[in-house]
């Protein structure tokens, strides 16, 4: 139900927030911790999206290694005695702002984690209030009504259809024409050393995502495919208009036709746009287009 819930965590010892807005992972505030592996010390930023295993770190953490985590504020070691039921490594607990505890495994590559609520009914109430029934949709539009009207007036003057920020994009494979929407998320198959799935918010200009395999920040994935026909969606002769990385193409519905919609394959890049032909008739509100 809550596909893109971003958890807000704090240290179980000093109670200080572990959230870091300046170093986002999966386009949300990250969880900042000190980490030590094989006598190497560094800083790790974990994804705050529940169910995502992405992170960025200034030291190398080999898969299978057990790391020691500590609070960046009080420096207390966070590894605890309860062992992971999957691999036997220490678990690492944090407190939830909404009440309760979330624990993750300290072994790199192990996906075992769990959440415990002190008051389940109160926690669910807060989730509904913050994320709504179907999970996070898109950021609130903070613009004034005057600024909104200017955008629409320009589109009308240029005889363009405008797709507003927050519009749900019905998305399809350009090859087999099957829908890429599953459980209210845009689902794509990704190849990056191993195969997995990338789940994106299907709302225009909402950049929340999570993946079933680890994706390094600021790196392009090797390939993006349709999970139905297994055909690559990467366009070989086009590149991102912002960072020059490879881009992938899907079809989205606009008015009464399907249009080509391009997105950057580099993790963290927010560029997306339309083809040159479609730009004459359609405008994506607040997007970096060609």
C-alpha positions in Angstrom: 0.0 0.0 0.0 2.8 2.5 0.9 5.1 2.0 -2.1 7.3 5.0 -1.4 7.2 5.7 2.3 10.3 7.6 3.4 11.0 6.7 7.0 12.4 9.4 9.4 14.8 7.8 11.9 16.7 8.9 15.0 19.5 7.4 17.1 18.3 4.9 19.8 20.9 6.2 22.2 21.0 10.1 22.0 17.7 10.6 20.1 19.2 12.9 17.5 17.8 12.8 14.0 19.9 10.7 11.5 18.2 12.3 8.4 20.4 14.2 5.9 18.7 16.4 3.4 21.9 17.5 1.7 22.9 14.0 0.6 19.7 12.4 -0.8 19.4 8.7 -1.9 16.5 7.7 -4.1 15.7 11.4 -4.3 14.7 11.5 -0.6 16.6 12.6 2.5 19.2 9.8 3.4 20.0 8.2 6.7 23.5 9.3 7.7 25.7 7.0 9.7 29.4 6.4 10.4 30.6 3.0 9.2 33.7 0.8 9.7 34.6 -2.2 7.5 38.0 -4.0 7.6 39.6 -1.1 9.6 38.4 1.4 7.1 36.2 4.2 8.5 33.8 6.3 6.5 30.3 7.8 6.2 27.4 6.0 4.6 24.1 7.4 3.5 21.3 4.8 3.4 18.0 5.1 1.5 15.1 6.1 3.7 12.6 4.6 1.3 11.2 1.5 3.0 12.2 -1.6 1.0 15.0 0.1 -0.9 18.6 -1.2 -0.4 20.4 1.7 -2.2 23.1 3.7 -0.5 26.2 5.9 -1.1 29.4 5.5 0.8 32.9 7.0 0.7 34.6 3.6 1.4 34.2 0.3 -0.4 31.9 -2.3 1.4 32.4 -5.7 -0.3 29.3 -7.8 -0.6 29.0 -10.2 2.3 31.1 -8.1 4.7 29.6 -7.2 8.2 29.9 -3.5 8.9 29.9 -1.7 12.2 27.6 1.3 12.3 27.7 4.3 14.7 25.7 7.4 15.3 27.3 10.6 13.8 26.2 12.6 16.8 27.0 10.6 19.9 29.5 8.1 18.2 27.8 5.1 19.9 28.0 1.8 18.2 24.6 0.8 16.9 25.2 -2.9 16.2 23.1 -5.0 18.6 23.2 -8.5 20.0 20.0 -9.8 18.3 21.1 -11.8 15.2 19.8 -11.6 11.7 17.5 -14.6 11.1 18.7 -14.8 7.5 22.5 -14.7 7.8 23.4 -14.5 11.6 25.0 -11.0 11.5 24.2 -8.3 14.0 21.1 -6.3 13.6 21.2 -2.4 13.6 18.1 -0.8 15.3 16.8 2.8 14.9 13.9 4.7 16.4 11.1 5.9 14.2 9.8 9.4 14.6 6.3 8.1 14.5 7.0 5.7 17.3 8.5 2.2 17.1 11.7 0.7 15.8 13.2 -0.4 12.5 16.1 -2.8 12.3 18.4 -3.7 9.4 21.0 -6.3 9.0 24.7 -5.2 9.3 25.9 -7.6 6.5 26.3 -6.0 3.0 23.9 -7.5 0.5 21.5 -9.1 3.2 18.0 -7.7 2.7 16.6 -8.7 6.1 14.9 -5.8 7.9 11.8 -5.3 10.0 9.6 -2.6 11.6 8.1 -2.8 15.1 5.4 -0.2 16.1 4.8 0.7 19.7 1.2 1.6 18.8 0.1 0.2 15.5 -3.2 2.1 15.2 -1.4 5.4 15.9 1.4 4.6 13.4 -1.1 3.7 10.7 -3.1 6.9 11.3 0.1 9.0 10.8 0.9 7.1 7.6 -2.6 7.8 6.2 -2.3 11.4 7.1 1.1 11.9 5.6 1.0 9.6 2.5 -2.7 9.0 1.8 -4.4 5.8 1.0 -2.3 4.9 -2.1 1.0 6.1 -0.9 3.0 9.2 -1.8 1.9 10.8 -5.0 3.8 14.0 -5.9 5.2 17.1 -4.2 2.9 19.9 -3.3 2.8 22.7 -5.9 4.1 25.8 -4.0 3.7 28.3 -6.9 1.2 31.1 -6.7 -1.9 31.1 -8.8 -0.5 33.9 -10.9 2.6 31.9 -11.8 0.4 28.9 -12.7 -1.7 31.0 -15.0 1.4 32.4 -16.8 2.5 28.9 -17.7 -0.9 27.9 -19.0 -1.3 31.2 -20.9 2.0 30.6 -22.7 1.0 27.1 -23.7 -2.4 28.4 -25.0 -0.6 31.1 -27.0 1.7 28.5 -28.6 -1.2 26.1 -29.2 0.3 23.5 -27.0 -1.3 20.8 -24.8 0.2 21.1 -21.3 0.7 18.0 -19.0 0.7 19.3 -15.4 3.1 18.3 -12.7 1.5 15.5 -10.7 -0.4 14.1 -13.7 -0.5 10.3 -13.5 1.3 9.0 -16.6 -0.3 6.0 -18.2 2.9 4.3 -19.5 3.4 1.6 -22.1 6.2 -0.3 -23.8 7.0 1.3 -27.2 7.6 -2.3 -28.6 4.9 -4.6 -27.3 2.5 -1.8 -26.3 1.7 -3.5 -22.9 1.2 -1.3 -19.8 4.2 -0.7 -17.6 2.0 0.3 -14.7 1.8 -2.3 -11.9 0.2 -1.6 -8.5 0.2 2.1 -9.2 3.9 2.2 -10.0 5.9 2.4 -13.2 7.9 -0.9 -13.3 11.0 -1.4 -15.5 13.4 -4.2 -15.7 17.0 -3.1 -15.1 20.4 -4.7 -15.7 23.4 -3.5 -13.6 25.7 -6.5 -13.0 22.6 -8.4 -12.0 18.9 -8.3 -13.0 16.2 -6.6 -11.0 13.3 -4.2 -11.2 13.1 -0.4 -10.9 9.9 1.0 -9.5 9.3 4.7 -10.3 6.6 7.1 -9.3 4.3 7.4 -12.3 3.4 11.0 -11.5 5.0 13.7 -13.7 7.9 15.5 -11.9 7.7 13.2 -8.9 11.2 11.5 -8.7 10.8 9.0 -5.9 12.0 5.5 -6.8 13.2 2.2 -5.4 14.9 -0.9 -6.9 15.2 -4.6 -6.0 19.0 -4.5 -6.7 21.6 -2.0 -5.5 22.0 1.0 -7.8 24.9 3.4 -7.1 24.1 7.1 -6.9 25.1 9.2 -10.0 25.8 6.1 -12.1 23.9 5.1 -15.2 22.5 1.5 -15.3 23.7 -0.9 -17.9 20.3 -1.4 -19.5 16.6 -0.7 -19.1 14.1 -3.2 -20.5 10.4 -3.9 -20.7 9.5 -6.6 -18.2 6.9 -8.0 -20.6 8.8 -8.5 -23.9 12.4 -8.1 -22.5 13.3 -5.5 -25.2 15.8 -2.8 -24.4 14.3 0.7 -24.0 17.6 2.5 -24.2 17.9 4.9 -27.2 21.4 4.4 -28.7 21.4 7.7 -30.7 20.1 10.0 -28.0 21.5 11.2 -24.7 20.4 13.0 -21.6 20.0 16.8 -22.1 21.5 17.5 -18.7 24.3 15.0 -18.0 24.8 13.3 -21.4 24.1 9.8 -20.0 22.1 7.2 -22.1 18.3 7.6 -22.0 15.4 5.2 -22.1 12.2 5.7 -24.0 8.6 4.7 -23.0 5.3 5.7 -24.4 2.8 7.8 -22.3 -0.7 8.7 -23.1 -1.4 12.4 -23.9 -4.8 13.6 -25.1 -5.9 10.9 -27.6 -2.5 9.6 -28.7 0.7 8.0 -27.4 3.9 10.1 -27.2 7.5 9.2 -26.8 8.7 10.0 -23.3 12.5 9.9 -22.5 14.2 9.6 -19.1 17.8 9.6 -18.0 19.3 6.2 -17.0 21.7 7.8 -14.5 20.7 7.3 -10.9 19.7 10.6 -9.3 19.4 12.6 -12.6 15.9 14.2 -12.9 16.0 15.0 -16.6 13.2 13.9 -18.8 11.6 15.1 -22.0 9.8 14.6 -25.3 10.8 14.1 -28.9 11.5 17.1 -31.0 8.2 16.6 -32.9 6.0 16.3 -29.8 7.5 19.4 -28.3 5.7 21.5 -30.9 2.3 20.3 -29.6 2.9 19.2 -26.0 4.6 20.8 -23.0 5.7 19.0 -19.8 5.1 21.5 -16.9 8.3 22.4 -15.0 10.5 19.8 -16.8 14.0 20.1 -18.4 13.2 19.4 -22.0 15.1 19.8 -25.2 
